Amino acid sequence: MFSKFKYLFGILVWMISSCKQGKGAICNDGWRSHSTGSGTCSWHDGVDHYLDPNEIDVGKTLLLIIVVVIIGFVMNVMGRNN
């Protein structure tokens, strides 16, 4: 049973590390641009701020944690029934 949770923990760590926001910029009108070069957001009133490519997206991370916990719970219940 411990090996199941160890496996799920490994998957969770991998999934969280893949929840990075990525590079790009947020324009002044709220538009998301994947560009970082010259002319980024030129049609959207300029750049409000650039995204940190190493920053973790909190919403995606919380969603993944909830999904993994539910899967772990279901696996635990199914293991008891067998």
Buried (B, 14 or more C-beta within 10 A) or exposed (E): EEEEEEEBEEEBEEBBEEBBBEBBBBBEEEEEBEEEEEEBBEEBEEBBEEBEEEEBBEEBBEEBEEEBEEBBEEBEEEEEEE
